Amino acid sequence: MLDYNASVLLIYTGGTIGMTEDLNTGALKSFDFDYLKGHVPELNRLKFNIDNIQFRHPIDSSDMGPDEWKTIVRIIENNYEKYDGFVILQGTDTMAYSASALSFMLENLSKPVILTGSQLPIGKIRTDGKENLITALEIAVDKNPEGEAFVPEVCIFFQNLLMRGNRTTKINAANFKAFNSLNFPIIAEAGTYIRYKHELIRRPFKGSKPEFHYLLDTNVAIIKLFPGISTETLKAIITIPHLKGIVLETYGAGNAPSENWFLDIIEEGVMKGIVTVNVTQCASGSVEMERYHAGKTLKNIGVLSGYDITTEAAVTKLMFLFGNGLSSKEVKEQMILSLAGEITMYHELVY
Ligand code: ASP
């Protein structure tokens, strides 16, 4: 049910959706929000209020990171009571990382936070941006008859699909269907109607207040295995000063080389207290370290299973947990739990 007295805050950070062509080079560069609004006159026909706030300098999402995520959290905290929902416009390239980080930084949400953007700038006739933006805004004010938001979660809406943010991955650099949620079902689909799968949507604990978190620790790394990875490469990463966490992208169900030099280096890191999380390189499926000897040896030296978490969610979760001052032992305990729906716990298996 659309609430016509509702108000949405649209946070414009940059990205293709608001870009124009640089006349000299032909490359796309960010423009400002008024330009974007000028190309979507439909915004004036929506029956609820839309206010906007924009980054002083809109950016390509390749430049997004912890500082920008903190700015977004600050904007949402400062405006939380005033608005029914929030829509964030950002570039698609790092949107899955932003959505994952925000899902941990915005705890106990009772209001929607929907990220969207586009593959073609809003000024192009065939743009996908209009549809993405307008539907994201509608989702941000959609409520049940009791006046509660349908989707009090951090989500990405793209090409008719509403996905839990920390389950998404950018899967295509050119298609309009740029994102997917491969280990968790789509939580709503927009056609003639927006069909929500209410049973999949997270809800805040009754009576709980939102909590806004700002502390992130970037002493983390991602190692993607490949046949031929060298001792030097691995050793160089493990010995980075102050490194606290590693997302180890392994093969298949969580398998890695069984050679001693490899296992010794990984173990050296674990013994130093580096929390090492096993995540599969496959687009979908889960790590099962008991399935093959090559996975079991990793488990035996203290590598944690990331189960079906995405790399984007795993690396931002490590930043979040270490940022909040947790010890390696505490981080390990939290990494195997679902904090914001980023891991499928067995009792939640719905597909
Ligand atoms: N390079 C752009 C960005 O991520 C791509 C996009 O917006 O889709 O900002």
Residues whose N, C-alpha, C, O or C-beta is under 5 A from the ligand:
A	BS01	LIG	G15 T16 I17 I59 D60 S61 S62 Q90 G91 T92 D93 T94 S118 Q119
